[in-house]
């Protein structure tokens, strides 16, 4: 199951992200998207992580994300149907071995990430059914010598014990699909009754909440809200299914009679799994608004602190495209902090407190971004994502440079105080206004946030800097300003200019990533060194 799901997630790549972005505009679409995408990638965890990433990025509302999570629970039932439909109606080795062989060839014959990932998924699919074949033979022999049913307590207590067993198996395996495959095989070979297998399947649903709980530890507020929704859905659905277990099993029997074709134990268990998850979704329809209101007031506070990440969730590193998007969203926040440092340094007099506060938050976030980037880079990434990750980290370096030069400019500006020469003071104010305008326009997500606009504003700031430099040199040459003061003011202007350039370079890099453009030549490190040497 891990080979299959990990291969499918990596092979899906950006398609998983695109599907969620396009298909979740309403709760009904979110439900359908959760069902379909989970059926395709065979992992509700991957869909949950993607949903969390989209909520963190502001591309998906918490309300619609809830329905994606609910839909993913229904989508996981396709695994049970695969096992029931394919695991017992074919000569399994003849069916499964070609998938293993084709998958192995794809993994060995190409260095490209997506074909290798597809090969991994195909090999995992084949090995899954070979495992079912082994289980089938072993359970058949085991069942002939022992009657497990004699160890099961009668009534609700016995069913509750089986639910607990199913929960423990899933928690230990961390893969509900594999646990369900074992349970269905045990039922089909007579080791368990259909009723006992159905009770254990309820436990597998509850057991999947352990993954959500573990992933929510130390995660963002939105991650914890969605994890809580996942836990709530599975616990409520499991409790209702356990209480209605006799009625649901009787309903399955009536359905089999109506179809005039007695269902095999495997099909009965798969059908039960689907029915009680659909029942759970039906129960959520009237409860969703209250659940949403409850979740929206919980798990807050931590992200209100500027220095804590709002978009970086460790769980999203399992979907590289989504992790890179989350990284870009967090870099948008650090870019705003760098812009705030520029504004504070350009203020008259400089706002040292604001520089310190924003600079400290930027450094703290930069540390978290670095840790997150290392986790992302440790995975097998396509070359395009490797290049994108490098460009994201380059933007972070520009922002840290801006923080450092703004701090120096703020200290020097505070020491110099007001410019005594009126003509120079006017030129300095115009340069500061141009720097402010660039900082205001270079906020990711703003309507005017484009590479071309940033270039235009940087050009204006550069022109104002040249005018200020000429005014300072002229004042020094005509003795309106002593040489030492002229040099200090030139150094201040140079520091503000370098801060403005670093903010602009960060903005251009982020804008180019959003626009899907190749990096401009001036964003290269050589250009950075050249600008700092002027």
C-alpha positions in Angstrom: 0.0 0.0 0.0 2.9 2.4 0.8 4.5 1.7 -2.6 1.2 2.2 -4.3 0.2 5.4 -2.6 3.6 7.1 -2.5 4.1 6.3 -6.2 0.7 7.7 -7.2 1.2 10.9 -5.1 4.6 11.6 -6.8 3.3 10.7 -10.3 0.3 12.9 -9.8 2.5 15.9 -9.0 0.9 19.2 -9.7 -2.2 17.5 -11.2 -3.3 16.8 -7.6 -3.0 20.5 -6.8 -4.7 21.7 -10.0 -7.7 19.3 -9.5 -8.2 20.5 -5.9 -7.9 24.2 -6.9 -10.5 23.9 -9.7 -13.0 21.4 -8.3 -13.6 22.7 -4.7 -15.5 26.0 -5.3 -18.6 24.6 -3.5 -19.2 22.0 -0.8 -20.7 19.6 -3.3 -17.7 19.9 -5.6 -15.4 19.6 -2.6 -17.1 16.3 -1.7 -16.9 15.0 -5.2 -13.2 16.1 -5.5 -12.3 14.4 -2.2 -14.0 11.2 -3.4 -12.5 11.2 -6.8 -8.9 12.2 -6.0 -8.7 9.8 -3.1 -9.9 7.0 -5.4 -7.2 7.9 -7.8 -4.2 8.2 -5.4 -5.5 5.6 -2.9 -4.6 7.8 0.0 -6.9 10.0 2.1 -3.9 11.3 3.9 -2.5 12.8 0.7 -5.9 14.6 0.0 -6.1 15.8 3.6 -2.5 17.3 3.3 -3.4 18.9 0.0 -6.6 20.3 1.5 -4.6 21.7 4.4 -2.1 23.3 2.1 -4.9 25.0 0.1 -6.6 26.4 3.2 -3.2 27.7 4.5 -2.6 29.3 1.1 -6.0 30.9 1.1 -7.1 29.1 -2.1 -9.6 26.9 -0.4 -12.1 28.0 2.4 -12.2 25.9 5.6 -15.9 25.3 4.8 -15.2 23.7 1.4 -12.1 21.9 2.8 -14.3 20.1 5.3 -16.2 18.5 2.4 -13.0 17.5 0.7 -12.1 15.6 3.9 -15.6 14.0 4.1 -15.3 13.0 0.5 -11.9 11.5 1.0 -13.3 9.1 3.6 -15.8 7.9 1.0 -13.1 7.7 -1.6 -11.0 5.3 0.5 -13.7 2.7 0.1 -12.6 2.1 -3.5 -9.6 0.1 -2.0 -12.0 -2.3 -0.4 -13.8 -2.7 -3.8 -10.5 -3.3 -5.6 -9.6 -6.1 -3.1 -13.1 -7.6 -3.3 -13.5 -7.4 -7.0 -10.0 -8.4 -8.1 -8.5 -10.3 -5.2 -10.7 -13.3 -5.4 -12.0 -13.6 -9.0 -8.7 -14.1 -10.9 -5.7 -16.3 -10.7 -3.9 -13.7 -8.7 -0.3 -14.5 -9.6 -1.1 -14.3 -13.3 -2.9 -11.1 -12.8 -0.5 -9.4 -10.4 3.0 -10.4 -11.7 2.8 -8.4 -14.9 2.1 -5.3 -12.9 5.2 -6.0 -10.8 7.3 -6.6 -13.9 6.2 -3.5 -15.8 6.6 -1.4 -12.6 10.1 -2.7 -12.1 11.1 -2.0 -15.7 9.8 1.6 -15.4 11.7 2.1 -12.1 15.0 0.8 -13.6 14.8 1.9 -17.2 14.4 5.7 -16.7 15.8 8.4 -14.5 12.8 10.7 -14.8 10.8 11.1 -11.6 7.2 10.7 -12.9 7.8 7.4 -14.9 9.7 6.0 -11.9 6.9 7.0 -9.6 4.3 5.4 -11.9 6.5 2.2 -12.0 6.6 2.2 -8.2 2.8 2.5 -8.1 2.3 -0.4 -10.6 4.7 -2.6 -8.7 3.0 -1.7 -5.4 -0.4 -2.6 -7.0 0.9 -6.0 -8.1 2.6 -6.8 -4.8 -0.6 -5.8 -2.9 -2.5 -8.6 -4.6 0.4 -11.1 -4.3 0.1 -10.4 -0.6 -3.6 -11.0 -0.7 -2.9 -14.4 -2.4 -0.5 -15.3 0.4 -3.0 -14.2 3.1 -5.8 -16.2 1.4 -3.8 -19.4 1.4 -2.5 -18.9 5.0 -6.0 -17.9 6.4 -7.6 -20.9 4.7 -5.2 -23.3 6.4 -5.3 -21.4 9.7 -9.1 -21.3 9.6 -9.4 -25.1 9.3 -7.7 -25.6 12.6 -9.1 -22.9 14.8 -12.5 -21.1 15.2 -12.0 -17.5 15.9 -15.7 -16.9 16.3 -15.6 -18.8 19.6 -13.4 -16.1 21.1 -15.8 -13.3 20.2 -18.2 -12.1 22.8 -21.9 -12.0 21.9 -23.8 -8.8 21.3 -22.6 -5.2 21.4 -19.6 -6.0 23.7 -18.2 -8.4 21.1 -18.6 -5.9 18.3 -17.0 -3.2 20.4 -14.0 -5.5 21.0 -13.7 -6.1 17.2 -13.9 -2.4 16.5 -11.0 -1.9 19.0 -9.0 -4.7 17.2 -9.6 -3.0 13.9 -8.5 0.3 15.3 -5.3 -1.1 16.8 -4.4 -2.9 13.6 -4.7 0.4 11.6 -2.8 2.4 14.2 0.1 0.0 14.1 0.1 -0.4 10.3 -0.6 3.3 9.6 -2.4 2.2 6.4 -6.2 1.6 6.6 -6.2 0.1 3.0 -3.8 -2.7 4.0 -5.8 -3.4 7.2 -9.0 -3.6 5.2 -7.3 -6.0 2.7 -6.4 -8.3 5.6 -9.9 -8.2 7.1 -11.7 -8.8 3.8 -9.3 -11.8 3.1 -10.0 -13.2 6.5 -13.8 -12.9 5.9 -13.6 -14.4 2.4 -11.6 -17.5 3.6 -14.0 -18.1 6.5 -11.7 -17.1 9.3 -14.1 -14.3 10.3 -17.8 -14.0 9.9 -19.1 -11.2 7.7 -20.5 -9.4 10.8 -17.2 -9.6 12.7 -15.3 -8.3 9.6 -17.8 -5.4 9.3 -17.2 -4.4 13.0 -13.4 -4.5 12.4 -13.8 -2.3 9.3 -15.5 0.3 11.5 -12.3 0.1 13.6 -10.1 0.8 10.6 -12.0 4.1 10.0 -11.4 5.1 13.6 -7.8 4.0 13.4 -7.1 6.4 10.6 -7.6 9.3 13.0 -4.3 8.5 14.6 -2.6 9.8 11.4 -4.5 13.0 11.6 -3.8 13.5 15.3 -0.1 12.9 14.8 0.1 15.2 11.8 -1.7 18.0 13.8 1.0 18.1 16.5 2.9 21.3 16.1 1.1 22.1 12.8 -0.7 25.3 11.7 -4.1 26.3 13.0 -5.8 25.3 9.8 -4.0 21.9 9.8 -5.3 21.3 13.3 -8.9 22.4 12.4 -9.0 20.0 9.5 -7.4 17.2 11.5 -10.1 17.8 14.2 -12.8 17.6 11.5 -11.4 14.3 10.3 -11.4 12.9 13.8 -14.9 14.1 14.4 -16.3 12.6 11.2 -14.7 9.2 11.8 -15.6 9.0 15.5 -19.3 10.0 14.8 -19.5 7.7 11.8 -18.0 4.8 13.6 -20.2 5.2 16.7 -23.4 5.4 14.5 -22.3 2.4 12.4 -21.6 0.3 15.5 -25.0 1.1 17.0 -26.8 0.3 13.7 -24.6 -2.7 12.8 -27.4 -5.3 12.9 -29.7 -3.0 10.8 -26.9 -2.3 8.3 -26.1 -6.0 7.9 -29.8 -6.8 7.5 -30.0 -4.1 4.8 -27.1 -5.6 3.0 -28.8 -9.0 3.0 -32.0 -7.4 1.6 -30.0 -5.7 -1.0 -28.4 -9.0 -2.0 -31.9 -10.6 -2.2 -33.2 -7.7 -4.3 -30.3 -8.1 -6.7 -31.1 -11.9 -6.7 -27.4 -12.6 -6.4 -26.0 -13.6 -3.0 -22.9 -11.5 -2.3 -19.6 -13.0 -1.3 -18.3 -12.1 2.2 -15.7 -9.9 0.5 -18.3 -7.9 -1.5 -20.5 -7.7 1.6 -17.7 -6.1 3.6 -16.8 -3.7 0.8 -20.4 -2.7 0.5 -20.7 -2.2 4.2 -17.6 0.0 4.2 -19.1 2.2 1.5 -22.6 2.4 3.0 -21.6 3.5 6.5 -19.2 6.1 5.1 -21.9 7.5 2.9 -24.2 7.5 5.9 -21.5 9.5 7.8 -21.5 12.1 5.0 -25.3 12.3 5.3 -25.0 12.9 9.0 -22.6 15.7 8.4 -25.0 17.7 6.1 -27.0 19.1 9.0 -24.0 19.3 11.4 -21.5 20.9 9.1 -22.3 24.6 9.9 -22.1 24.1 13.6 -18.9 22.1 13.2 -17.4 24.9 11.0 -18.4 27.5 13.6 -16.9 25.5 16.4 -13.6 24.8 14.5 -13.2 28.4 13.4 -13.0 29.6 17.0 -10.5 26.9 18.0 -6.7 26.4 17.6 -6.2 30.2 17.0 -3.7 32.4 18.7 -0.5 30.7 17.7 -0.6 32.0 14.1 -1.4 35.5 15.3 2.2 35.8 16.4 4.0 37.2 13.4 7.2 35.2 14.0 5.4 31.8 13.6 4.8 30.2 10.2 1.3 30.2 8.9 1.6 28.2 5.7 4.4 25.7 6.4 3.0 22.3 7.5 5.5 19.4 7.8 2.9 17.0 6.4 2.7 18.8 3.1 6.3 17.8 2.3 4.9 14.4 1.1 3.3 16.3 -1.9 6.3 18.3 -3.3 4.3 20.6 -5.5 2.1 21.6 -2.6 5.1 22.0 -0.3 6.8 24.5 -2.8 3.5 26.5 -3.0 3.4 26.6 0.8 7.0 27.8 0.8 6.1 30.6 -1.7 3.2 31.7 0.5 5.4 31.9 3.6 8.1 33.8 1.6 5.3 36.3 0.8 5.0 37.0 4.5 8.8 37.3 5.0 8.9 39.7 2.0 6.3 41.9 3.7 8.5 42.0 6.8 11.5 43.0 4.7 9.4 45.7 3.1 8.4 46.9 6.6 12.1 47.2 7.5 12.7 49.3 4.4 9.8 51.7 5.3 11.0 52.0 8.9 14.6 52.7 7.8 13.4 55.3 5.2 11.2 57.1 7.8 12.3 60.5 9.2 13.6 59.7 11.8 14.1 56.0 11.3 11.8 53.8 13.4 14.3 51.5 15.1 11.7 49.7 17.1 9.8 48.7 14.0 13.0 47.6 12.2 13.9 45.4 15.2 10.5 43.9 15.6 10.1 43.0 11.9 13.7 42.0 11.5 13.5 39.6 14.4 10.3 38.0 13.1 11.9 37.7 9.6 15.0 35.9 11.1 12.7 33.5 13.1 10.7 32.7 10.0 13.8 32.3 7.9 15.0 29.6 10.3 11.7 27.7 10.0 11.7 28.1 6.2 15.2 26.7 6.1 14.2 23.6 8.0 11.1 23.2 5.8 13.2 23.5 2.6 15.6 20.9 3.8 12.7 18.5 4.4 11.4 19.2 0.9 14.8 18.8 -0.8 15.4 15.5 0.9 12.6 14.0 -1.3 13.1 12.9 -4.9 12.2 16.1 -6.8 11.8 16.6 -10.5 14.5 19.0 -11.9 11.9 21.8 -12.4 11.0 21.7 -8.6 14.7 21.6 -7.7 15.2 24.8 -9.7 12.1 26.4 -8.2 13.2 25.5 -4.7 16.6 27.2 -5.3 14.9 30.4 -6.6 12.7 30.4 -3.5 15.7 30.3 -1.2 17.4 33.0 -3.3 14.4 35.3 -2.5 14.8 34.5 1.2 18.5 35.5 0.9 17.5 38.9 -0.6 15.1 39.4 2.2 17.7 38.7 4.9 20.1 41.1 3.1 17.3 43.8 3.1 16.8 43.3 6.9 20.6 43.6 7.6 21.1 46.8 5.5 17.9 48.4 6.9 19.2 47.8 10.4 22.4 49.5 9.5 20.6 52.4 7.8 18.3 52.8 10.7 21.2 53.1 13.2 23.1 55.6 11.0 20.0 57.6 10.2 19.2 58.0 13.9 22.7 59.2 14.6 22.6 61.7 11.8 19.2 63.2 12.7 17.7 65.8 10.4 19.4 67.0 7.2 20.3 70.7 7.7 20.5 71.7 4.0 17.0 72.2 2.6 17.8 71.3 -1.0 19.3 68.0 0.0 16.5 67.3 2.5 14.0 67.6 -0.3 16.1 65.2 -2.5 16.4 62.8 0.4 12.6 62.9 1.0 11.9 62.2 -2.7 14.2 59.2 -2.6 12.6 57.9 0.6 9.1 58.4 -1.1 10.3 56.3 -4.1 11.6 53.6 -1.7 8.2 53.6 0.2 6.3 53.3 -3.1 8.3 50.3 -4.1 7.8 48.6 -0.7 4.0 49.3 -0.9 3.7 47.9 -4.4 5.9 44.8 -3.9 3.5 42.9 -1.7 2.7 39.4 -3.0 -0.9 38.9 -3.8 -1.7 42.6 -4.5 -3.3 43.3 -7.9 -0.3 45.3 -9.0 2.3 42.8 -8.0 4.1 42.2 -11.3 7.7 42.0 -12.4 7.2 44.9 -14.8 5.8 47.2 -12.2 8.5 46.4 -9.7 11.1 47.2 -12.4 9.5 50.5 -13.1 9.4 51.5 -9.4 13.0 50.4 -8.9 14.0 52.6 -11.8 12.3 55.6 -10.2 14.0 54.9 -6.9 17.4 54.6 -8.7 16.8 57.9 -10.5 16.0 59.6 -7.1 19.1 58.1 -5.6 21.3 59.4 -8.4 19.7 62.9 -7.9 20.3 62.7 -4.1 23.9 61.6 -4.6 24.5 64.5 -7.0 23.0 66.9 -4.5 25.2 65.6 -1.7 28.4 65.8 -3.8 27.5 69.3 -5.0 26.9 70.4 -1.4 30.3 69.0 -0.4 32.0 70.6 -3.3 30.5 74.1 -2.5 31.2 73.8 1.2 27.5 73.8 2.1 28.2 70.5 3.9 31.4 69.4 5.5 33.2 66.4 3.9 32.6 64.1 6.9 28.9 64.8 7.0 28.7 64.4 3.2 30.3 61.0 3.4 27.9 59.9 6.2 24.9 61.0 4.3 26.2 59.3 1.1 26.6 56.1 3.2 23.1 56.4 4.5 21.7 56.9 1.0 23.8 53.9 -0.2 22.4 51.7 2.5 18.8 52.7 1.8 19.5 52.1 -1.9 20.9 48.6 -1.2 17.9 47.8 1.0 15.5 48.9 -1.8 17.4 46.8 -4.3 17.2 43.7 -2.1 13.5 44.2 -1.6 13.0 44.6 -5.3 15.0 41.5 -6.1 13.0 39.5 -3.7 9.8 40.8 -5.2 10.9 40.1 -8.7 11.9 36.6 -7.8 8.5 35.9 -6.2 6.6 37.6 -9.0 8.5 35.6 -11.6 7.7 32.3 -9.7 4.0 33.3 -9.6 4.0 34.2 -13.3 6.0 31.1 -14.3 8.9 33.1 -15.7 12.6 32.3 -15.9 14.7 34.3 -13.5 16.0 37.6 -14.9 19.8 38.0 -15.2 19.8 40.7 -12.6 18.5 38.2 -10.0 21.7 36.1 -10.3 24.2 36.3 -7.4 26.9 38.0 -9.6 24.5 40.9 -10.1 23.9 41.1 -6.4 27.6 41.3 -5.8 28.1 43.9 -8.4 25.3 46.1 -7.0 26.7 45.8 -3.5 30.1 46.9 -4.8 28.8 50.2 -6.3 
